[in-house]
Amino acid sequence: MKASLVKGIRQEARHRVVSQNLLSAIMEGGPPVFATPWMLCVMETAAAELLIPHLDEGEASVGYGFEFKHLAPTPAGMTVVGSAEVVDVQGNMVTLTIEARDEVELIAQGTHVRAIVDLERFKRRLQRKSDRG
Ligand SMILES: CC(C)(COP(=O)(O)OP(=O)(O)OC[C@H]1O[C@@H](n2cnc3c(N)ncnc32)[C@H](O)[C@@H]1OP(=O)(O)O)[C@@H](O)C(=O)NCCC(=O)NCCS
């Protein structure tokens, strides 16, 4: 990783909620509310995109730790803004605060850890697992 990967760098990602993102589209009988996995995806996108310019050649970041609360429901048609900010870097582990807001209020808040990995080594591990399957 580059020396530019430091505490305080921050990025946002935006997503307009469409019907396929609703819990009712994923789970029969669920309410028509922005589903948690999609909301996490918006926050993780902000975190992953934030790190890209700070990686060395051959590195990638992968999701490792997530701890967050989904605080309020969001209807279809609203734009959700996810944000991520680096708060700590320890070896290859980067800790970020994450949050998401819809057009009215804060809808999620938490912490996310991303591991910076060597892509070739990571792919070799994946291949070993594929070979076992
Ligand atoms: C993040 C992660 C690599 C951390 O692993 P760890 O507990 O520190 O790993 P260990 O030191 O026990 O090593 C186990 C294996 O992980 C991989 N690994 C660990 N550190 C790595 C690194 N810096 N770069 C590449 N691969 C790494 C290696 O394949 C290693 O096996 P190997 O030494 O035989 O090659 C591991 O938890 C993981 O792969 N999690 C899944 C991440 C994911 O798939 N996220 C979804 C995509 S966003």
The ligand as an SDF file (V2000), in Angstrom:
LIG
                    3D

 48 50  0  0  0  0  0  0  0  0999 V2000
   -8.5850  -11.3540    4.7060 C   0  0  0  0  0  0  0  0  0  0  0  0
   -7.8820  -12.6700    4.8640 C   0  0  0  0  0  0  0  0  0  0  0  0
   -6.9280  -12.9200    3.6980 C   0  0  0  0  0  0  0  0  0  0  0  0
   -7.0530  -12.5710    6.1480 C   0  0  0  0  0  0  0  0  0  0  0  0
   -6.4720  -13.7540    6.3330 O   0  0  0  0  0  0  0  0  0  0  0  0
   -5.6000  -14.1250    7.6110 P   0  0  0  0  0  0  0  0  0  0  0  0
   -6.4750  -14.6800    8.6410 O   0  0  0  0  0  0  0  0  0  0  0  0
   -4.7180  -12.9790    7.9880 O   0  0  0  0  0  0  0  0  0  0  0  0
   -4.8000  -15.2070    6.8790 O   0  0  0  0  0  0  0  0  0  0  0  0
   -3.6690  -16.1980    7.3560 P   0  0  0  0  0  0  0  0  0  0  0  0
   -2.4410  -15.4220    7.7170 O   0  0  0  0  0  0  0  0  0  0  0  0
   -4.2200  -17.1980    8.3210 O   0  0  0  0  0  0  0  0  0  0  0  0
   -3.4160  -16.9090    5.9410 O   0  0  0  0  0  0  0  0  0  0  0  0
   -4.3960  -17.7600    5.3700 C   0  0  0  0  0  0  0  0  0  0  0  0
   -4.4130  -17.5190    3.8780 C   0  0  0  0  0  0  0  0  0  0  0  0
   -4.9770  -16.2390    3.6030 O   0  0  0  0  0  0  0  0  0  0  0  0
   -4.3430  -15.6870    2.4570 C   0  0  0  0  0  0  0  0  0  0  0  0
   -3.6690  -14.4410    2.8330 N   0  0  0  0  0  0  0  0  0  0  0  0
   -3.3250  -14.0000    4.0670 C   0  0  0  0  0  0  0  0  0  0  0  0
   -2.7420  -12.8080    3.9960 N   0  0  0  0  0  0  0  0  0  0  0  0
   -2.7040  -12.4980    2.6850 C   0  0  0  0  0  0  0  0  0  0  0  0
   -2.2090  -11.4000    1.9660 C   0  0  0  0  0  0  0  0  0  0  0  0
   -1.6430  -10.3530    2.5730 N   0  0  0  0  0  0  0  0  0  0  0  0
   -2.3100  -11.4260    0.6220 N   0  0  0  0  0  0  0  0  0  0  0  0
   -2.8880  -12.4690   -0.0050 C   0  0  0  0  0  0  0  0  0  0  0  0
   -3.3790  -13.5270    0.6070 N   0  0  0  0  0  0  0  0  0  0  0  0
   -3.2880  -13.5410    1.9470 C   0  0  0  0  0  0  0  0  0  0  0  0
   -3.2900  -16.6520    1.9860 C   0  0  0  0  0  0  0  0  0  0  0  0
   -3.8080  -17.4330    0.9450 O   0  0  0  0  0  0  0  0  0  0  0  0
   -3.0460  -17.4880    3.2210 C   0  0  0  0  0  0  0  0  0  0  0  0
   -2.6590  -18.8060    2.8900 O   0  0  0  0  0  0  0  0  0  0  0  0
   -1.1700  -19.0930    2.3220 P   0  0  0  0  0  0  0  0  0  0  0  0
   -0.2190  -18.4570    3.3050 O   0  0  0  0  0  0  0  0  0  0  0  0
   -1.1090  -20.5810    2.2840 O   0  0  0  0  0  0  0  0  0  0  0  0
   -1.1030  -18.4740    0.9700 O   0  0  0  0  0  0  0  0  0  0  0  0
   -8.8820  -13.8670    4.9840 C   0  0  0  0  0  0  0  0  0  0  0  0
   -9.6050  -13.7480    6.1910 O   0  0  0  0  0  0  0  0  0  0  0  0
   -9.8400  -13.9210    3.8120 C   0  0  0  0  0  0  0  0  0  0  0  0
   -9.4650  -14.3200    2.7250 O   0  0  0  0  0  0  0  0  0  0  0  0
  -11.1250  -13.5430    4.0350 N   0  0  0  0  0  0  0  0  0  0  0  0
  -12.1310  -13.5520    2.9660 C   0  0  0  0  0  0  0  0  0  0  0  0
  -12.1260  -12.2000    2.2470 C   0  0  0  0  0  0  0  0  0  0  0  0
  -13.1470  -12.1700    1.1450 C   0  0  0  0  0  0  0  0  0  0  0  0
  -13.2620  -13.1000    0.3870 O   0  0  0  0  0  0  0  0  0  0  0  0
  -13.8960  -11.0870    1.0940 N   0  0  0  0  0  0  0  0  0  0  0  0
  -14.9350  -10.9740    0.1000 C   0  0  0  0  0  0  0  0  0  0  0  0
  -14.4360  -10.1770   -1.0840 C   0  0  0  0  0  0  0  0  0  0  0  0
  -14.6030   -8.4300   -0.8030 S   0  0  0  0  0  0  0  0  0  0  0  0
  1  2  1  0
  2  3  1  0
  2  4  1  0
  2 36  1  0
  4  5  1  0
  5  6  1  0
  6  7  2  0
  6  8  1  0
  6  9  1  0
  9 10  1  0
 10 11  2  0
 10 12  1  0
 10 13  1  0
 13 14  1  0
 14 15  1  0
 15 16  1  0
 15 30  1  0
 16 17  1  0
 17 18  1  0
 17 28  1  0
 18 19  1  0
 18 27  1  0
 19 20  2  0
 20 21  1  0
 21 22  1  0
 21 27  2  0
 22 23  1  0
 22 24  2  0
 24 25  1  0
 25 26  2  0
 26 27  1  0
 28 29  1  0
 28 30  1  0
 30 31  1  0
 31 32  1  0
 32 33  2  0
 32 34  1  0
 32 35  1  0
 36 37  1  0
 36 38  1  0
 38 39  2  0
 38 40  1  0
 40 41  1  0
 41 42  1  0
 42 43  1  0
 43 44  2  0
 43 45  1  0
 45 46  1  0
 46 47  1  0
 47 48  1  0
M  END
$$$$
